[in-house]
Amino acid sequence: MEFNIDTVKIGQCVSVKKGVKDPDFGYPMDGWQGIVTEISKNDGLIDIKWDGKTLLDTPTPYLQEIISGGYDYELMTLSIKELEPATKRPTTTQETSAFAAKIYWIDFYGIPEIDEDYAEIFKGVDVKNTRALFERWMEHLNDELQFPFETEVSETDRGSLRLGTKIKLLALGDYDDRYGLFGIGKSEGGAVTFPICNLEAVDKDSDNYGLLENYVFWFANR
């Protein structure tokens, strides 16, 4: 059967012809595949929902542009002339999980280089598993933070430490779902255990400052 605007069906699988580029950002879309969700016969336009493999293989810089621009990365409208029929591909659980992890960090911090760094640091971590996320944060910060270092309380809703209280952070302790990772340190009042989501490194030019700031931002927006 000839493939055209009159024969294409809702739910049919289609792929993008060679040489076609995204109409907004100019990225090549050769072979991208998805399911027809809507047909505009008068305009010769097809709405497509991309399949799991297409989404997983979509370049990160392209996804960053789409998301930061407020576009829907799962859907696109193309001309029937830019499409051809294809065989539907099943989306595996592994592909769905891998894409969820990929999309989680895109535009999270709003700085592509940082988003890409954390996507790599957390590669393979189930982003729906809170324990797994905290465990990886613990590993990452233990590897990168230079202990001891001076911090101060930037926010408080736990215990008696006031805003601005100085704490020399000596190590990381345990974590819980409510407060996240805890730091072990010393203040004027003696030994303390305090959630690091409420701390800020005193030396703003240090690597410690950025590492801690990134964790605090993640904790607040997770």
N, C-alpha and C positions, 0 to 999 in steps of 0.2 A: 504494500500500500504506500502511495506517495505520502511523504511527510510534509505537511503544510499547516497553515493556521486552521484549516477546516477539519483536518484529520487528527491533530494532536489532542490528547485527552488529559483531564485532571488525573493526577496520580501516576502519569507516565514518566518514565525515567528518560532524561535527556542529558546530553553533554555539549560542551561549548566547542565550536569549531576551531581549528588551528588558526592562529593569527588574531583572534578576537581579544581585545583588551578591556579592562574595567572602564566603563564610561566616565567615572568620576576621577579616578586616580591613575589610570593608564597602566595598571599591572597586567601582564600576560595571563590569560585564563585558559590556555589550551588544555582541553580534556577535562576541565572541571565538570563535575557531574551532580545532578540533583533531581528532585521530583517536581513536576508541574503542579502548582497550587492554584493558579488563576490564569484565565485566558481572556485577552481583550482582542476579539476578532477584528473589530473596526480599525484598531491601531496596529494590528499585527504583533502584539506584545505578549510575552509570557512571563509570569512570575514563577521563580524557581526557589525551592528550599534545598540548599546544598546538603549532600550526604556527609556521613561521618569522616570518610577518608579524605574528601575534598577539604573539609574544615581543618583536619589535622595537618594536612600538607600545605595549607595556606601560609605564605610567608609572614613571619612575625611583624616586620615593618608595615606591611599592608594592613594587618589586623589593627595595629596601633593607630594608623591613620583613620581607619573606619570607625573605631570605637571613640577616639578623641573627637572625631567630627560628628558624633551622634548618629551614625548610620547603623543599620542592622547587619551584622556580619553573616547571619544565617540566610538572608533572603536577598534576591536581586531580580530586577526586571530587565529582560533582554528581548531583542527582536527575534522572531521565529527564524529569520535568515541567518542568525548567528548560532543556531542550534541544530543538533541532529539527534536521532533516536539512539538510546543506549540501553544496555542491560543493567537492571537494578543490582546494586551491590549491598550486601548486608553490612550493617554497622556493628562491630564487635564491642563487647563490654570494655575491652582494653583500649580501643580507639576512643570510646566515649570518655573514659577516665583520663586518658592522656590529653585529650583536648581540654577537658575541664581544668587540668593542671596548667596547661599552656595559657588558656584565656584568663586564668585567675590573676596572673601577674602583669598582664598587658595593661598599660596605663594606670597601674596601681599607684605608683609614686609620681606619675606624670613626667618622668624623665626616662627616655627609652633605654639609655645605657644602664641605669639602675634597675629598671624593670627586667631587662635581659639578664643582668647579673643574678637577681634573685630567682628568676625562672630556672637558671642553671643550678643554683645552690639547692633549690627545692625539687629538682628533677627527680621524678619517680615517687614523690610523696603524694599520698591521697589527700587532696586539699579539703575533703569533707571529714577527715579524721583529725580532730583537734589535738589528740595526744601525739599523733605523728608530726604535726606541725610544730608543737612545742618541743618535741624531742630534737627536731632538726635545728630549730632556733638555738637550743641549748648547745648542740654540737658546734654550730657556726660561730656563736658568740664566744664560746670557750676557746675556739681556735684563733679568733681574730682580736678579741679584746686584750689589752695589755694591762694586767693587774700588777699592783694596786693602782687605783686612780681616784681622783677626787670627784665627787658628785654632789648635787644638792637636790633637795626635794622640790619638784616643780608642781606637784599636785598631790593632794592627800585626802583620803577618805578612809584610812585605816590606821589605827593606833594613835599615838600621841605626838608624833613628829610633825612639826609645823613647817609651813612653806619656807624654803630657804635654808632649812637645816642641812648642814654639811655632813656627808657620809663618805668615808674612805672605803670604796668598794674593793673587797679582797677576793671574792669568788662568787660564782653562781651557786644557788642552792637547788631547791626543788621547784615545782610549779603546781598550780591548780587552775581549774577552768575559769574561776572568777577573776583572779589577780594575775594570772600568767606566771612568768618566771620571777623567782625571788633572788635578790642579791644578799650576800652576807658581808657585813662591813662593821665599821666602827664610827661612832659619833661621839660628841662630847659626853653623852650620857652612858656610853659603854657600847657593848656589842649589840648589833641590830640585824634583823632580817626584814627586808622591805621589798615590795614589788618594784622591779626596775622600770615598769611602765610609768611610774611616777617619779622617775629620776632623770636628771640631765647632767652630762659631764660638764665640769667647770671650765676646762680648757676647750674652748670652741674651735680651736685650730687643730685639735688632735683627731686622729683616726677614731679614737674611742667615742668622740662626740657624734660623728656621723653614724657609726654603727649602732649606738644606743638610740639615736634619734630615729633611725630607720625601723628599729624594733618597736619603739613607742608608737610610731605612725601606723605600722601594721596592726599592732594590738588594738588601737582605737578604731580601725576601719575594717577589721577582719570579718 
